[in-house]
Amino acid sequence: MSQTISEDSHSTARQLRPVVVTVVAAKLAVFALLMTTINFQAPLPVAVELAEMR
């Protein structure tokens, strides 16, 4: 009896592995696309920074 339970759990894990890999890959792809759309502020030249401090 324990042999059939053990085989069922391994079978389920084997069937779900492609789903898990697909979900993780999709999350990474969405994260990469979101990161490419972020606009970082360009660094200010030193002269402008000094003028702002005064």
Secondary structure, DSSP 8 states (H G I E B T S, - for coil): -HHHHHHHHHHHHHHHHHHHHHHHHHHHHHHHHHHHT--------HHHHHHHH-
